[in-house]
Structure formats: C-alpha cells, structure tokens
Amino acid sequence: MIKRIIPLGIVIVATVAAMLMVASRETLSPRDEPQPLPQVRAIDIALGDVPVTIIAHGTVSARIELELASEVTGRVESVAPQFESGEMVTSGTVLLKVDPTIYRLALAEAKAALASAKNALADATALKRSALMRESELNIEAALQRITKAEQDLAYTEIKAPFDAVVDEKLVDFGQFISAGRTVARLLSSDTAEVSLPVKSADVGLIDASSTVLLSAKIGEQQQQWNARILRIESRVDQRTRVIPVVVEVNAPYELSVNAHRLPLGLFVKATIAGKPISAAARLPISALQADDSVFVLSNNTLQRRKIEIVVREGDSVIVNGGLETGDVVVISRLEVMFEGMKVERSDV
C-alpha cells in the first residue's frame, strides 16, 4: 500500500509545484518588432556625354581579287620559284613563261611584210601608179598593225603579277600546255586589306569617317591588334540580316614597318569602333532593366517605376538619354518581388 501511495504523492507534489510556478511568472506584454527592409544596390545618375563603342565581327579580305588568265597559247617553259600558293609577289614579277617561238616567228613575218610593202610603195611611186601606191600604203598600215599585235603577243608570253599580291591559288605548272583565256592563278592584292562589318542600322548613325577602328584576333596564344579606318558605309541594308555593311581597311597588312603584326587574309577578326558620344545620357548596367525597359528609382526608400529611352545596348550595359535626370538614384539589383511603392533600404555592398 505504501509502495502505491509514494509515487502518487510524488506526482501530486510535482503537479502543484508546476501550477505554482506558472501562476507566479511575470505576464509579458506584446510588442511590435519592426521588420527589416529589403536591401538594394543603387547608383547615382549624372547626365553627360557618354562615349559609345560598337562591336562587330568580319573576315579580312583583299581589296582586289583577280583571276589571272593567259592571253596566249603555248607550253609553259618556266615557272618562278615564288609562284606558289600562299607566297607574296611584287608587281611586275614574271610568274611563268610560255614558249615564245611561234610569236617570234609571227613578229618576224610581220616585219618582212612591212619591208615588202615599203618596196612595193617605192616601185609604185617610181612608176607613178596611184592605184598601186594606195594599195601599198594600206599594206604598210596592215603590216604595222601585225607588228604591234605580234609584239604584244610576244610580251604576253611572260605572265606577270599586275600588282603586289598574295598567290591564293596556283592553277598551272611547268610543262603544261595552256590556251588563251586559261586561268593560271588567283591573286589577292596585298597593298590593303578590307573587312566588311555588319552593323545594326541604329548604330550606323553613330559612326562617321573619323571614327577610329581597332581590329583584334587571337593567333595562337597571342592576342594581336591592328589599326584600321572607315573606308565606306554602304548605302544598302542586307535583306536577310537587316544590317548595313561598314567597310574598314588596313594599309600594308603584311608590312611590319607599318603594323606590329601581319594581318593574314581570311582571318576572322573583332572590330571595336569608337562611335560619336551621346550627350545628356547615362550608362546603366543591364541588371537595372525590367522586362518592359523600365527601371526603379529610389525616392525616400520607396521604389518608383520610371520608363526610359535606350539609345545603345553594349553587352552588359545600356546607354540611356531619356527618362532620367541628374540626381536620380537607380536600383541596379533585383529582388524576387519588386513593385512601385515598395519600401526598401539602399545598400552600399
């Protein structure tokens, strides 16, 4: 009986003690704790002249691409050592020679015909036969024309480079028989190189003839650069891509005295064009833009939505020249939920 009473007594005592402790504790008055405001990063706007950089890409090409053809018929009897694909040749270099035998013979025959016509004229003059004199004069004129043609053909047996060039393709070789009109090589001029850059029509208005252009490309492990200039802005819009070709040129692309590196034809390059600065504008990071091309401006820790006018988009930034004023504070960070009138706190982090 005692063993049953002792545990029951312990439970009763513990229950009474707990009730006394609860009854004696101090009553806590409810308090309203302030909730922390969401923090946002922001920048101060100062309108002014903002420089513009336009990025485009293109392939280096020659100013002149020529399919060099033979103007005579015959067998190739010699080829210049530098007449190989990829080699550079200077203007006037004899690339190959065609057997001149038949053209020397033609020249000799034309000169003999001239001498015969002159003798006939002398005889006709002595005999005072006017009809024969007129015929002899015509024969002399024809012989002179044949001499000119034979001299030209003989000169054409030496096929020369018409300008400083790179041999893009060699199409004939020693011992081959070629006919007049046969293409013997494809030459690319090497005095200047051109790059046609596709530029959006909205950006073309920011470019003029004085705009500086820097071409760059990675060759091997080295990033190389070349200075270029605006050659022309074409007066047409590409119907497929809706861009306007802007052509730039590099003088003496193979001369190390002019450029720090050689600029190979066919190289794909990046062009950085310095456009005209935009006045009364500001540059914003792309993170400041909302889906409808608006931004949130911070005023007294309250978000206000502001519609802006974007002039240029440059990678991870935009240039704005409408909708903002000097002194505005633009939010450049994003929250999961953002709406006009929302209370936030500016963070310097």
Contacts in CASP RR format, 6 or more apart in sequence:
PFRMAT RR
TARGET T0000
AUTHOR 0000-0000-0000
METHOD contacts of the structure
MODEL  1
MIKRIIPLGIVIVATVAAMLMVASRETLSPRDEPQPLPQVRAIDIALGDV
PVTIIAHGTVSARIELELASEVTGRVESVAPQFESGEMVTSGTVLLKVDP
TIYRLALAEAKAALASAKNALADATALKRSALMRESELNIEAALQRITKA
EQDLAYTEIKAPFDAVVDEKLVDFGQFISAGRTVARLLSSDTAEVSLPVK
SADVGLIDASSTVLLSAKIGEQQQQWNARILRIESRVDQRTRVIPVVVEV
NAPYELSVNAHRLPLGLFVKATIAGKPISAAARLPISALQADDSVFVLSN
NTLQRRKIEIVVREGDSVIVNGGLETGDVVVISRLEVMFEGMKVERSDV
36 345 0 8 1.000
37 301 0 8 1.000
37 343 0 8 1.000
37 344 0 8 1.000
37 345 0 8 1.000
38 335 0 8 1.000
38 342 0 8 1.000
38 344 0 8 1.000
38 345 0 8 1.000
39 344 0 8 1.000
39 345 0 8 1.000
39 346 0 8 1.000
39 347 0 8 1.000
39 349 0 8 1.000
40 298 0 8 1.000
40 331 0 8 1.000
40 333 0 8 1.000
40 335 0 8 1.000
40 344 0 8 1.000
40 345 0 8 1.000
40 346 0 8 1.000
40 347 0 8 1.000
41 331 0 8 1.000
41 332 0 8 1.000
41 333 0 8 1.000
41 346 0 8 1.000
41 347 0 8 1.000
41 348 0 8 1.000
41 349 0 8 1.000
42 298 0 8 1.000
42 329 0 8 1.000
42 330 0 8 1.000
42 331 0 8 1.000
42 332 0 8 1.000
42 333 0 8 1.000
42 346 0 8 1.000
43 284 0 8 1.000
43 288 0 8 1.000
43 329 0 8 1.000
43 330 0 8 1.000
43 332 0 8 1.000
44 327 0 8 1.000
44 328 0 8 1.000
44 329 0 8 1.000
45 282 0 8 1.000
45 324 0 8 1.000
45 325 0 8 1.000
45 326 0 8 1.000
45 327 0 8 1.000
45 328 0 8 1.000
45 329 0 8 1.000
45 330 0 8 1.000
46 282 0 8 1.000
46 326 0 8 1.000
46 327 0 8 1.000
47 280 0 8 1.000
47 281 0 8 1.000
47 282 0 8 1.000
47 324 0 8 1.000
47 325 0 8 1.000
47 326 0 8 1.000
48 279 0 8 1.000
48 280 0 8 1.000
48 281 0 8 1.000
48 282 0 8 1.000
49 277 0 8 1.000
49 278 0 8 1.000
49 279 0 8 1.000
49 281 0 8 1.000
50 277 0 8 1.000
50 278 0 8 1.000
50 281 0 8 1.000
50 282 0 8 1.000
50 283 0 8 1.000
50 319 0 8 1.000
51 274 0 8 1.000
51 275 0 8 1.000
51 277 0 8 1.000
52 206 0 8 1.000
52 274 0 8 1.000
52 275 0 8 1.000
52 276 0 8 1.000
52 277 0 8 1.000
52 278 0 8 1.000
52 312 0 8 1.000
52 314 0 8 1.000
52 319 0 8 1.000
53 272 0 8 1.000
53 273 0 8 1.000
53 274 0 8 1.000
53 275 0 8 1.000
53 314 0 8 1.000
54 199 0 8 1.000
54 203 0 8 1.000
54 206 0 8 1.000
54 207 0 8 1.000
54 272 0 8 1.000
54 273 0 8 1.000
54 275 0 8 1.000
54 312 0 8 1.000
55 270 0 8 1.000
55 271 0 8 1.000
55 272 0 8 1.000
55 273 0 8 1.000
55 314 0 8 1.000
55 315 0 8 1.000
56 197 0 8 1.000
56 198 0 8 1.000
56 199 0 8 1.000
56 246 0 8 1.000
56 270 0 8 1.000
56 271 0 8 1.000
56 273 0 8 1.000
57 197 0 8 1.000
57 198 0 8 1.000
57 268 0 8 1.000
57 269 0 8 1.000
57 270 0 8 1.000
57 271 0 8 1.000
58 195 0 8 1.000
58 196 0 8 1.000
58 197 0 8 1.000
58 198 0 8 1.000
58 268 0 8 1.000
58 269 0 8 1.000
58 271 0 8 1.000
59 195 0 8 1.000
59 196 0 8 1.000
59 266 0 8 1.000
59 267 0 8 1.000
59 268 0 8 1.000
59 269 0 8 1.000
60 193 0 8 1.000
60 194 0 8 1.000
60 195 0 8 1.000
60 250 0 8 1.000
60 253 0 8 1.000
60 263 0 8 1.000
60 264 0 8 1.000
60 265 0 8 1.000
60 266 0 8 1.000
60 267 0 8 1.000
60 268 0 8 1.000
60 269 0 8 1.000
61 188 0 8 1.000
61 193 0 8 1.000
61 194 0 8 1.000
61 195 0 8 1.000
61 196 0 8 1.000
61 265 0 8 1.000
61 266 0 8 1.000
62 165 0 8 1.000
62 166 0 8 1.000
62 188 0 8 1.000
62 189 0 8 1.000
62 190 0 8 1.000
62 193 0 8 1.000
62 194 0 8 1.000
62 265 0 8 1.000
63 189 0 8 1.000
63 191 0 8 1.000
63 192 0 8 1.000
63 193 0 8 1.000
63 194 0 8 1.000
63 249 0 8 1.000
64 163 0 8 1.000
64 165 0 8 1.000
64 187 0 8 1.000
64 188 0 8 1.000
64 189 0 8 1.000
65 168 0 8 1.000
65 186 0 8 1.000
65 187 0 8 1.000
65 188 0 8 1.000
65 189 0 8 1.000
66 162 0 8 1.000
66 165 0 8 1.000
66 186 0 8 1.000
66 187 0 8 1.000
66 188 0 8 1.000
66 189 0 8 1.000
67 183 0 8 1.000
67 185 0 8 1.000
67 186 0 8 1.000
68 95 0 8 1.000
68 159 0 8 1.000
68 161 0 8 1.000
68 162 0 8 1.000
68 183 0 8 1.000
68 184 0 8 1.000
68 185 0 8 1.000
68 186 0 8 1.000
68 187 0 8 1.000
69 181 0 8 1.000
69 182 0 8 1.000
69 183 0 8 1.000
69 184 0 8 1.000
70 98 0 8 1.000
70 156 0 8 1.000
70 159 0 8 1.000
70 178 0 8 1.000
70 179 0 8 1.000
70 180 0 8 1.000
70 181 0 8 1.000
70 182 0 8 1.000
70 184 0 8 1.000
71 153 0 8 1.000
71 156 0 8 1.000
71 180 0 8 1.000
71 181 0 8 1.000
72 98 0 8 1.000
72 103 0 8 1.000
72 153 0 8 1.000
72 156 0 8 1.000
72 157 0 8 1.000
72 180 0 8 1.000
73 98 0 8 1.000
73 178 0 8 1.000
73 179 0 8 1.000
73 180 0 8 1.000
74 98 0 8 1.000
74 99 0 8 1.000
74 102 0 8 1.000
74 177 0 8 1.000
74 178 0 8 1.000
74 179 0 8 1.000
75 98 0 8 1.000
75 99 0 8 1.000
75 175 0 8 1.000
75 176 0 8 1.000
75 177 0 8 1.000
75 178 0 8 1.000
76 96 0 8 1.000
76 97 0 8 1.000
76 98 0 8 1.000
76 99 0 8 1.000
76 172 0 8 1.000
76 173 0 8 1.000
76 174 0 8 1.000
76 175 0 8 1.000
76 176 0 8 1.000
76 177 0 8 1.000
76 178 0 8 1.000
77 97 0 8 1.000
77 98 0 8 1.000
77 99 0 8 1.000
77 174 0 8 1.000
77 175 0 8 1.000
78 96 0 8 1.000
78 97 0 8 1.000
78 174 0 8 1.000
79 95 0 8 1.000
79 96 0 8 1.000
79 173 0 8 1.000
79 174 0 8 1.000
80 89 0 8 1.000
80 93 0 8 1.000
80 94 0 8 1.000
80 95 0 8 1.000
80 96 0 8 1.000
82 88 0 8 1.000
82 89 0 8 1.000
82 93 0 8 1.000
82 167 0 8 1.000
83 89 0 8 1.000
83 95 0 8 1.000
83 96 0 8 1.000
83 167 0 8 1.000
83 170 0 8 1.000
83 185 0 8 1.000
84 167 0 8 1.000
84 170 0 8 1.000
85 167 0 8 1.000
85 168 0 8 1.000
85 169 0 8 1.000
85 170 0 8 1.000
86 166 0 8 1.000
86 167 0 8 1.000
86 168 0 8 1.000
87 166 0 8 1.000
87 167 0 8 1.000
88 164 0 8 1.000
88 165 0 8 1.000
88 166 0 8 1.000
88 167 0 8 1.000
88 190 0 8 1.000
88 254 0 8 1.000
89 95 0 8 1.000
89 161 0 8 1.000
89 164 0 8 1.000
89 165 0 8 1.000
89 166 0 8 1.000
89 167 0 8 1.000
89 187 0 8 1.000
90 161 0 8 1.000
90 164 0 8 1.000
91 161 0 8 1.000
91 162 0 8 1.000
91 163 0 8 1.000
91 164 0 8 1.000
91 165 0 8 1.000
92 160 0 8 1.000
92 161 0 8 1.000
92 162 0 8 1.000
93 160 0 8 1.000
93 161 0 8 1.000
94 158 0 8 1.000
94 159 0 8 1.000
94 160 0 8 1.000
95 159 0 8 1.000
95 160 0 8 1.000
95 161 0 8 1.000
95 167 0 8 1.000
95 184 0 8 1.000
95 185 0 8 1.000
96 159 0 8 1.000
96 172 0 8 1.000
96 174 0 8 1.000
96 184 0 8 1.000
97 157 0 8 1.000
97 158 0 8 1.000
97 159 0 8 1.000
98 156 0 8 1.000
98 157 0 8 1.000
98 158 0 8 1.000
98 159 0 8 1.000
98 178 0 8 1.000
99 157 0 8 1.000
100 154 0 8 1.000
100 157 0 8 1.000
103 150 0 8 1.000
103 153 0 8 1.000
103 154 0 8 1.000
103 157 0 8 1.000
104 154 0 8 1.000
106 146 0 8 1.000
106 150 0 8 1.000
106 153 0 8 1.000
106 154 0 8 1.000
107 147 0 8 1.000
107 150 0 8 1.000
107 151 0 8 1.000
107 154 0 8 1.000
109 146 0 8 1.000
109 150 0 8 1.000
110 143 0 8 1.000
110 146 0 8 1.000
110 147 0 8 1.000
110 149 0 8 1.000
110 150 0 8 1.000
111 143 0 8 1.000
111 147 0 8 1.000
113 139 0 8 1.000
113 142 0 8 1.000
113 143 0 8 1.000
113 146 0 8 1.000
114 140 0 8 1.000
114 143 0 8 1.000
114 144 0 8 1.000
114 147 0 8 1.000
116 139 0 8 1.000
116 143 0 8 1.000
117 136 0 8 1.000
117 139 0 8 1.000
117 140 0 8 1.000
117 142 0 8 1.000
117 143 0 8 1.000
118 136 0 8 1.000
118 140 0 8 1.000
120 132 0 8 1.000
120 135 0 8 1.000
120 136 0 8 1.000
120 139 0 8 1.000
121 133 0 8 1.000
121 136 0 8 1.000
121 137 0 8 1.000
121 139 0 8 1.000
121 140 0 8 1.000
123 132 0 8 1.000
124 130 0 8 1.000
124 132 0 8 1.000
124 133 0 8 1.000
124 135 0 8 1.000
124 136 0 8 1.000
125 133 0 8 1.000
159 184 0 8 1.000
161 187 0 8 1.000
162 187 0 8 1.000
163 187 0 8 1.000
163 189 0 8 1.000
163 191 0 8 1.000
164 189 0 8 1.000
164 190 0 8 1.000
164 191 0 8 1.000
165 187 0 8 1.000
165 188 0 8 1.000
165 189 0 8 1.000
165 190 0 8 1.000
166 187 0 8 1.000
166 188 0 8 1.000
166 190 0 8 1.000
166 254 0 8 1.000
166 265 0 8 1.000
167 185 0 8 1.000
167 186 0 8 1.000
167 187 0 8 1.000
168 185 0 8 1.000
168 186 0 8 1.000
168 187 0 8 1.000
168 188 0 8 1.000
168 265 0 8 1.000
169 185 0 8 1.000
169 186 0 8 1.000
170 184 0 8 1.000
170 185 0 8 1.000
171 183 0 8 1.000
171 184 0 8 1.000
171 185 0 8 1.000
171 186 0 8 1.000
172 178 0 8 1.000
172 182 0 8 1.000
172 184 0 8 1.000
172 185 0 8 1.000
178 184 0 8 1.000
188 265 0 8 1.000
190 253 0 8 1.000
190 254 0 8 1.000
191 251 0 8 1.000
191 252 0 8 1.000
192 249 0 8 1.000
192 250 0 8 1.000
192 251 0 8 1.000
192 252 0 8 1.000
192 253 0 8 1.000
193 249 0 8 1.000
193 250 0 8 1.000
193 253 0 8 1.000
193 263 0 8 1.000
193 265 0 8 1.000
194 231 0 8 1.000
194 247 0 8 1.000
194 248 0 8 1.000
194 249 0 8 1.000
194 250 0 8 1.000
195 215 0 8 1.000
195 228 0 8 1.000
195 247 0 8 1.000
195 248 0 8 1.000
195 249 0 8 1.000
195 250 0 8 1.000
195 269 0 8 1.000
195 271 0 8 1.000
196 245 0 8 1.000
196 246 0 8 1.000
196 247 0 8 1.000
197 245 0 8 1.000
197 246 0 8 1.000
197 247 0 8 1.000
197 248 0 8 1.000
197 271 0 8 1.000
197 273 0 8 1.000
198 238 0 8 1.000
198 241 0 8 1.000
198 243 0 8 1.000
198 244 0 8 1.000
198 245 0 8 1.000
198 246 0 8 1.000
199 207 0 8 1.000
199 243 0 8 1.000
199 244 0 8 1.000
199 245 0 8 1.000
199 246 0 8 1.000
199 273 0 8 1.000
200 242 0 8 1.000
200 243 0 8 1.000
200 244 0 8 1.000
201 237 0 8 1.000
201 242 0 8 1.000
201 243 0 8 1.000
201 244 0 8 1.000
202 312 0 8 1.000
203 312 0 8 1.000
204 233 0 8 1.000
204 244 0 8 1.000
204 246 0 8 1.000
205 276 0 8 1.000
206 275 0 8 1.000
206 276 0 8 1.000
206 278 0 8 1.000
206 312 0 8 1.000
207 230 0 8 1.000
207 233 0 8 1.000
207 246 0 8 1.000
207 273 0 8 1.000
207 275 0 8 1.000
207 276 0 8 1.000
208 230 0 8 1.000
208 276 0 8 1.000
209 230 0 8 1.000
210 230 0 8 1.000
211 230 0 8 1.000
211 273 0 8 1.000
211 274 0 8 1.000
211 275 0 8 1.000
211 276 0 8 1.000
212 227 0 8 1.000
212 229 0 8 1.000
212 273 0 8 1.000
212 274 0 8 1.000
213 227 0 8 1.000
213 228 0 8 1.000
213 229 0 8 1.000
213 230 0 8 1.000
213 248 0 8 1.000
213 271 0 8 1.000
213 272 0 8 1.000
213 273 0 8 1.000
213 274 0 8 1.000
214 225 0 8 1.000
214 226 0 8 1.000
214 227 0 8 1.000
214 228 0 8 1.000
214 271 0 8 1.000
214 272 0 8 1.000
215 225 0 8 1.000
215 226 0 8 1.000
215 227 0 8 1.000
215 228 0 8 1.000
215 248 0 8 1.000
215 250 0 8 1.000
215 263 0 8 1.000
215 269 0 8 1.000
215 270 0 8 1.000
215 271 0 8 1.000
215 272 0 8 1.000
216 223 0 8 1.000
216 224 0 8 1.000
216 225 0 8 1.000
216 226 0 8 1.000
216 269 0 8 1.000
216 270 0 8 1.000
216 272 0 8 1.000
217 223 0 8 1.000
217 224 0 8 1.000
217 267 0 8 1.000
217 268 0 8 1.000
217 269 0 8 1.000
217 270 0 8 1.000
218 224 0 8 1.000
219 261 0 8 1.000
219 267 0 8 1.000
224 260 0 8 1.000
224 261 0 8 1.000
225 260 0 8 1.000
225 261 0 8 1.000
226 250 0 8 1.000
226 253 0 8 1.000
226 259 0 8 1.000
226 260 0 8 1.000
226 261 0 8 1.000
226 263 0 8 1.000
226 269 0 8 1.000
227 250 0 8 1.000
227 259 0 8 1.000
228 248 0 8 1.000
228 249 0 8 1.000
228 250 0 8 1.000
228 271 0 8 1.000
229 248 0 8 1.000
229 249 0 8 1.000
230 246 0 8 1.000
230 247 0 8 1.000
230 248 0 8 1.000
231 247 0 8 1.000
231 248 0 8 1.000
231 249 0 8 1.000
232 246 0 8 1.000
232 247 0 8 1.000
233 244 0 8 1.000
233 245 0 8 1.000
233 246 0 8 1.000
233 247 0 8 1.000
234 244 0 8 1.000
234 245 0 8 1.000
234 246 0 8 1.000
234 247 0 8 1.000
236 244 0 8 1.000
236 245 0 8 1.000
237 243 0 8 1.000
237 244 0 8 1.000
238 244 0 8 1.000
238 245 0 8 1.000
246 273 0 8 1.000
248 271 0 8 1.000
250 259 0 8 1.000
250 263 0 8 1.000
251 258 0 8 1.000
252 258 0 8 1.000
252 259 0 8 1.000
253 259 0 8 1.000
253 262 0 8 1.000
253 263 0 8 1.000
253 264 0 8 1.000
253 265 0 8 1.000
254 262 0 8 1.000
254 263 0 8 1.000
256 262 0 8 1.000
278 311 0 8 1.000
278 312 0 8 1.000
278 319 0 8 1.000
278 321 0 8 1.000
279 321 0 8 1.000
280 321 0 8 1.000
280 322 0 8 1.000
281 311 0 8 1.000
281 319 0 8 1.000
281 320 0 8 1.000
281 321 0 8 1.000
281 322 0 8 1.000
282 319 0 8 1.000
282 320 0 8 1.000
282 321 0 8 1.000
282 324 0 8 1.000
283 317 0 8 1.000
283 318 0 8 1.000
283 319 0 8 1.000
283 320 0 8 1.000
284 295 0 8 1.000
284 317 0 8 1.000
284 318 0 8 1.000
284 319 0 8 1.000
284 320 0 8 1.000
284 330 0 8 1.000
284 332 0 8 1.000
285 316 0 8 1.000
285 317 0 8 1.000
285 332 0 8 1.000
286 315 0 8 1.000
286 316 0 8 1.000
286 317 0 8 1.000
286 318 0 8 1.000
287 332 0 8 1.000
287 333 0 8 1.000
287 334 0 8 1.000
288 295 0 8 1.000
288 296 0 8 1.000
288 330 0 8 1.000
288 331 0 8 1.000
288 332 0 8 1.000
289 295 0 8 1.000
289 318 0 8 1.000
290 296 0 8 1.000
290 305 0 8 1.000
290 338 0 8 1.000
292 307 0 8 1.000
293 307 0 8 1.000
293 308 0 8 1.000
293 310 0 8 1.000
294 305 0 8 1.000
294 306 0 8 1.000
294 307 0 8 1.000
294 308 0 8 1.000
295 305 0 8 1.000
295 306 0 8 1.000
295 308 0 8 1.000
295 324 0 8 1.000
295 330 0 8 1.000
295 331 0 8 1.000
296 303 0 8 1.000
296 304 0 8 1.000
296 305 0 8 1.000
296 306 0 8 1.000
296 330 0 8 1.000
296 331 0 8 1.000
296 338 0 8 1.000
296 340 0 8 1.000
297 303 0 8 1.000
297 304 0 8 1.000
297 305 0 8 1.000
297 306 0 8 1.000
297 324 0 8 1.000
297 328 0 8 1.000
297 329 0 8 1.000
297 330 0 8 1.000
297 331 0 8 1.000
298 304 0 8 1.000
298 329 0 8 1.000
298 330 0 8 1.000
298 331 0 8 1.000
298 344 0 8 1.000
298 346 0 8 1.000
299 329 0 8 1.000
301 343 0 8 1.000
301 344 0 8 1.000
301 345 0 8 1.000
301 346 0 8 1.000
302 341 0 8 1.000
302 342 0 8 1.000
302 343 0 8 1.000
302 344 0 8 1.000
303 331 0 8 1.000
303 338 0 8 1.000
303 339 0 8 1.000
303 340 0 8 1.000
303 341 0 8 1.000
303 342 0 8 1.000
303 344 0 8 1.000
304 340 0 8 1.000
304 341 0 8 1.000
305 340 0 8 1.000
306 323 0 8 1.000
306 324 0 8 1.000
306 328 0 8 1.000
307 323 0 8 1.000
308 320 0 8 1.000
308 322 0 8 1.000
308 323 0 8 1.000
308 324 0 8 1.000
309 320 0 8 1.000
309 321 0 8 1.000
309 322 0 8 1.000
309 323 0 8 1.000
310 318 0 8 1.000
310 319 0 8 1.000
310 320 0 8 1.000
311 319 0 8 1.000
311 320 0 8 1.000
311 321 0 8 1.000
312 318 0 8 1.000
312 319 0 8 1.000
313 319 0 8 1.000
324 330 0 8 1.000
329 346 0 8 1.000
331 338 0 8 1.000
331 344 0 8 1.000
333 347 0 8 1.000
335 344 0 8 1.000
END
